[in-house]
Amino acid sequence: MKLRQLYYFRTLARLEHYTQAAAELAISQPSLSHAISELEKELDAYLFERKGRNVHLTKYGRMFLTYVENALEELEKGEKKLHQLTNPYTGIVDLGFIYTLGTDFVPKMIESFSKKEEFQNISFSFTQGDTRKMLQGLKDETFDLAFCSYIENETEIEFTPLAQQELVVIVQKNHPLAKYDHVSLQEVAPYPFIFFHKNSGLRPVIDALFEQENITPNIICEVEEDSAIAGLVSVNYGISIIPRISFLHYFDVKSLILKEPSYERYICLAKRKNAYLSPSAVNFQNFAVAYAKEKYLDAKRFI
């Protein structure tokens, strides 16, 4: 059974006339007759009976028409929905991003993107998580694009650096270190640390800093979200190394610039290599790269 046979059958059932149906379908009458005949042979039932110059559905044809109309209606809905999703100016972008970008980086970029007249009808589906979740979501095709950390040896993923992110040491405002504005890793090493979870893309960067200084940190707990880390630091549960994020001023913590050792921490736009992206997702990808180049990479870091 071919899809075109079902379209032919539905049209002939509506018009009840071979010549008129063939004209509407832009095919020859013999071609229409042959297609219906082949469909009847496959179904082993007569769908039409002749009455003068016209044809009418048999009782089997009427029963079959109900299913054909439902099936073709669903296919047409799917076709319409697919066109909407893949339209470069009305589609939906499935975007994932790590927790640390949810208060400032992503909202500002989305705001700028949506202000452009040609993109105002593009909508987004947002998901937050750690970098490992973002990368798995790309591989599973849950996300079109993701903002996350760079991870080595991810051969399926293409990373585009967007912004260099500053790291700070955060301490409770009454902590002994709070009297300083700049600290080295050696100076903060004796204190208990609240670390990001091992699935965090930031964790390898922080681990590398300690290895570089030959320091074994006293890790008292591991946490996924930066807000939870800031909350624990605010009650003096420990200190932490965290990106400088705008919401830190809401917590009872002080941010200390990490002066030594040197490091590079980039936020990247990630996508699956050779994956199909809808035109709307491509539009957002191109915008994100241009936006970041103007706002962040030229300025080296974002705060």
C-alpha positions as CSV (number, residue, x, y, z in Angstrom):
1,M,0.0,0.0,0.0
2,K,1.4,3.3,-1.1
3,L,0.7,6.7,0.4
4,R,-0.3,8.1,-3.0
5,Q,-3.0,5.4,-3.3
6,L,-4.6,6.6,-0.1
7,Y,-4.6,10.2,-1.3
8,Y,-6.2,9.0,-4.6
9,F,-8.8,7.0,-2.7
10,R,-9.8,9.9,-0.5
11,T,-10.2,12.3,-3.5
12,L,-12.2,9.8,-5.5
13,A,-14.4,9.1,-2.5
14,R,-15.1,12.8,-2.2
15,L,-15.8,13.6,-5.8
16,E,-17.3,10.2,-6.8
17,H,-16.2,10.7,-10.4
18,Y,-13.0,9.3,-12.0
19,T,-12.6,12.1,-14.6
20,Q,-13.0,14.9,-12.0
21,A,-10.8,13.2,-9.4
22,A,-8.0,12.6,-12.0
23,A,-8.1,16.2,-13.0
24,E,-7.8,17.4,-9.4
25,L,-5.0,15.0,-8.8
26,A,-3.3,16.1,-12.0
27,I,-2.9,12.5,-13.3
28,S,-4.5,10.6,-16.1
29,Q,-7.8,8.7,-15.6
30,P,-6.2,5.4,-16.5
31,S,-3.5,6.0,-13.8
32,L,-6.1,6.7,-11.2
33,S,-8.1,3.6,-12.2
34,H,-5.0,1.4,-12.0
35,A,-4.0,2.8,-8.6
36,I,-7.5,2.1,-7.2
37,S,-7.6,-1.3,-8.7
38,E,-4.2,-2.2,-7.2
39,L,-5.4,-0.9,-3.8
40,E,-8.6,-3.1,-4.0
41,K,-6.5,-6.1,-4.9
42,E,-4.2,-5.5,-1.9
43,L,-7.2,-5.1,0.4
44,D,-9.0,-8.0,-1.2
45,A,-12.2,-5.9,-1.2
46,Y,-14.2,-3.7,-3.6
47,L,-14.1,0.0,-2.4
48,F,-16.3,1.5,-5.1
49,E,-19.2,0.5,-7.2
50,R,-20.4,2.3,-10.4
51,K,-23.7,4.1,-10.7
52,G,-24.1,5.5,-14.1
53,R,-21.1,7.8,-14.8
54,N,-20.4,8.2,-11.1
55,V,-18.9,5.8,-8.5
56,H,-20.0,5.4,-4.9
57,L,-18.3,3.8,-1.9
58,T,-19.3,0.3,-0.9
59,K,-19.9,-0.4,2.7
60,Y,-16.3,-1.6,2.9
61,G,-15.1,1.6,1.2
62,R,-17.0,3.7,3.7
63,M,-15.4,1.8,6.7
64,F,-11.9,2.1,5.1
65,L,-12.4,5.8,4.4
66,T,-12.7,6.6,8.1
67,Y,-9.3,5.1,8.8
68,V,-7.7,6.7,5.7
69,E,-9.0,10.2,6.6
70,N,-7.7,9.8,10.2
71,A,-4.3,8.6,9.0
72,L,-3.9,11.3,6.4
73,E,-5.1,14.0,8.8
74,E,-2.4,12.9,11.3
75,L,0.3,12.9,8.6
76,E,-0.7,16.3,7.5
77,K,-0.6,17.6,11.1
78,G,2.9,16.1,11.4
79,E,4.0,17.7,8.1
80,K,2.6,21.1,9.3
81,K,4.3,20.7,12.7
82,L,7.6,19.8,11.1
83,H,7.5,22.8,8.9
84,Q,6.9,25.0,11.9
85,L,9.7,23.5,13.8
86,T,12.2,23.8,11.0
87,N,11.2,27.2,9.8
88,P,14.2,29.5,10.3
89,Y,12.0,32.2,11.8
90,T,9.3,30.3,13.8
91,G,11.1,27.1,14.9
92,I,11.9,25.8,18.4
93,V,15.5,25.5,19.7
94,D,16.2,22.9,22.4
95,L,19.0,24.5,24.4
96,G,20.9,23.1,27.4
97,F,23.2,25.1,29.7
98,I,25.1,24.6,32.8
99,Y,23.9,26.0,36.1
100,T,26.4,28.8,36.4
101,L,25.1,30.4,33.2
102,G,21.4,30.6,34.2
103,T,21.4,33.9,36.0
104,D,23.2,36.1,33.6
105,F,24.9,34.7,30.5
106,V,22.0,32.8,28.9
107,P,19.2,35.3,29.8
108,K,21.1,38.2,28.4
109,M,21.9,36.4,25.2
110,I,18.4,35.2,24.7
111,E,17.1,38.7,25.3
112,S,19.4,40.2,22.7
113,F,18.5,37.4,20.2
114,S,14.8,37.8,20.7
115,K,14.9,41.6,20.2
116,K,15.9,41.1,16.6
117,E,12.7,41.3,14.5
118,E,13.5,38.4,12.3
119,F,13.9,36.1,15.3
120,Q,11.0,37.2,17.5
121,N,8.9,34.1,16.7
122,I,11.6,31.6,17.5
123,S,11.0,29.9,20.8
124,F,13.2,27.9,23.2
125,S,13.1,24.8,25.3
126,F,15.6,25.2,28.2
127,T,17.3,22.5,30.3
128,Q,19.9,23.0,33.0
129,G,22.4,20.6,34.4
130,D,26.1,19.9,34.7
131,T,28.4,19.6,31.7
132,R,28.2,15.8,31.5
133,K,24.4,16.0,31.3
134,M,24.7,18.6,28.5
135,L,27.0,16.4,26.5
136,Q,24.8,13.3,26.9
137,G,21.8,15.4,25.9
138,L,23.5,16.4,22.7
139,K,24.4,12.8,21.9
140,D,20.8,11.7,22.7
141,E,19.5,14.5,20.5
142,T,17.6,16.0,23.5
143,F,19.4,19.3,22.8
144,D,20.2,21.0,19.6
145,L,22.9,23.1,21.2
146,A,24.4,23.5,24.7
147,F,26.5,26.0,26.7
148,C,29.0,24.1,28.8
149,S,32.6,23.5,29.7
150,Y,35.1,22.0,27.3
151,I,35.8,18.4,28.0
152,E,38.7,16.5,26.5
153,N,38.4,13.4,24.4
154,E,34.8,14.0,23.5
155,T,35.2,13.0,19.8
156,E,31.4,13.3,19.0
157,I,31.2,16.9,20.2
158,E,32.3,20.1,18.6
159,F,33.2,22.9,21.0
160,T,33.3,26.6,20.1
161,P,34.9,28.8,22.8
162,L,32.6,31.8,23.6
163,A,33.8,33.4,26.8
164,Q,36.6,33.2,29.3
165,Q,35.2,32.9,32.8
166,E,36.9,34.3,35.9
167,L,37.2,32.1,39.0
168,V,37.1,33.5,42.5
169,V,37.5,32.1,46.0
170,I,34.4,32.7,48.0
171,V,34.4,32.9,51.8
172,Q,31.9,33.8,54.5
173,K,32.2,37.5,55.3
174,N,33.5,36.8,58.8
175,H,36.0,34.3,57.6
176,P,39.7,35.0,58.4
177,L,40.4,35.2,54.6
178,A,37.7,37.9,54.2
179,K,40.2,40.6,55.0
180,Y,41.9,40.0,51.7
181,D,40.9,41.0,48.2
182,H,43.5,38.7,46.4
183,V,44.7,35.3,47.4
184,S,46.8,32.5,46.0
185,L,45.9,28.9,46.1
186,Q,48.7,28.3,48.6
187,E,47.1,30.8,51.0
188,V,43.7,29.2,50.9
189,A,44.9,25.5,50.9
190,P,44.6,24.9,54.6
191,Y,40.9,25.5,54.8
192,P,38.1,23.0,54.1
193,F,36.7,23.2,50.6
194,I,33.2,22.7,49.1
195,F,33.9,21.4,45.6
196,F,31.8,21.0,42.5
197,H,30.6,17.5,41.7
198,K,32.9,15.3,39.5
199,N,30.4,15.6,36.6
200,S,30.9,19.3,36.5
201,G,32.9,20.7,33.6
202,L,34.6,23.0,36.1
203,R,35.9,20.2,38.3
204,P,38.8,19.3,36.0
205,V,39.9,22.9,35.9
206,I,39.9,23.2,39.7
207,D,41.6,19.8,40.1
208,A,44.3,20.9,37.7
209,L,44.9,24.1,39.7
210,F,45.6,22.1,42.9
211,E,47.7,19.6,41.0
212,Q,49.8,22.4,39.5
213,E,50.5,23.7,43.1
214,N,51.0,20.2,44.4
215,I,48.2,20.6,46.9
216,T,45.8,18.0,48.1
217,P,42.6,19.9,49.0
218,N,40.5,19.1,52.1
219,I,37.2,18.4,50.3
220,I,34.4,18.2,52.9
221,C,31.5,17.9,50.3
222,E,30.7,17.9,46.6
223,V,27.8,19.9,45.2
224,E,26.2,20.2,41.7
225,E,24.8,23.8,41.8
226,D,26.7,27.0,42.3
227,S,23.8,28.5,44.4
228,A,24.0,25.6,46.8
229,I,27.8,26.1,47.1
230,A,27.3,29.8,47.8
231,G,24.7,29.0,50.4
232,L,26.9,26.6,52.3
233,V,29.8,29.0,52.2
234,S,27.5,31.8,53.6
235,V,27.0,29.7,56.7
236,N,30.7,29.1,57.0
237,Y,30.6,25.4,56.2
238,G,33.7,25.8,54.1
239,I,35.2,27.9,51.3
240,S,35.0,27.3,47.6
241,I,36.3,28.2,44.1
242,I,33.5,29.2,41.8
243,P,32.9,31.3,38.7
244,R,32.3,35.0,39.4
245,I,28.5,35.0,39.0
246,S,26.3,38.0,39.4
247,F,24.0,36.5,42.1
248,L,26.9,36.1,44.6
249,H,26.0,39.5,46.1
250,Y,22.8,38.0,47.4
251,F,24.8,35.7,49.7
252,D,26.7,36.5,52.8
253,V,30.0,35.8,51.1
254,K,33.0,37.7,49.8
255,S,34.7,37.0,46.5
256,L,38.5,37.0,46.5
257,I,40.4,37.2,43.2
258,L,42.6,34.1,42.6
259,K,46.0,35.6,41.7
260,E,48.0,32.3,41.5
261,P,48.2,30.0,39.8
262,S,47.2,31.1,36.3
263,Y,44.4,29.3,34.5
264,E,42.1,29.4,31.5
265,R,38.4,28.6,31.9
266,Y,36.2,28.9,28.8
267,I,32.5,28.6,28.3
268,C,31.8,26.8,25.0
269,L,28.9,26.4,22.6
270,A,28.7,22.6,22.1
271,K,26.9,20.6,19.4
272,R,27.1,17.1,18.0
273,K,29.5,16.8,15.1
274,N,27.8,16.4,11.7
275,A,24.4,16.6,13.3
276,Y,21.5,18.2,11.4
277,L,20.4,21.5,12.9
278,S,17.1,23.1,12.1
279,P,17.4,26.5,10.4
280,S,16.2,28.2,13.6
281,A,18.9,26.4,15.6
282,V,21.5,27.5,13.0
283,N,20.3,31.1,13.3
284,F,20.8,31.0,17.0
285,Q,24.1,29.3,16.8
286,N,25.5,32.0,14.4
287,F,24.0,34.7,16.6
288,A,25.6,33.2,19.8
289,V,29.1,33.1,18.3
290,A,28.8,36.6,17.0
291,Y,27.3,37.9,20.2
292,A,30.0,36.3,22.3
293,K,32.8,37.5,20.1
294,E,31.6,41.1,20.5
295,K,30.7,40.9,24.2
296,Y,33.2,38.5,25.7
297,L,36.1,37.2,23.8
298,D,37.3,40.6,22.8
299,A,37.0,41.6,26.5
300,K,38.7,38.3,27.5
301,R,36.4,37.6,30.4
302,F,32.8,38.0,31.4
303,I,31.6,38.7,34.9
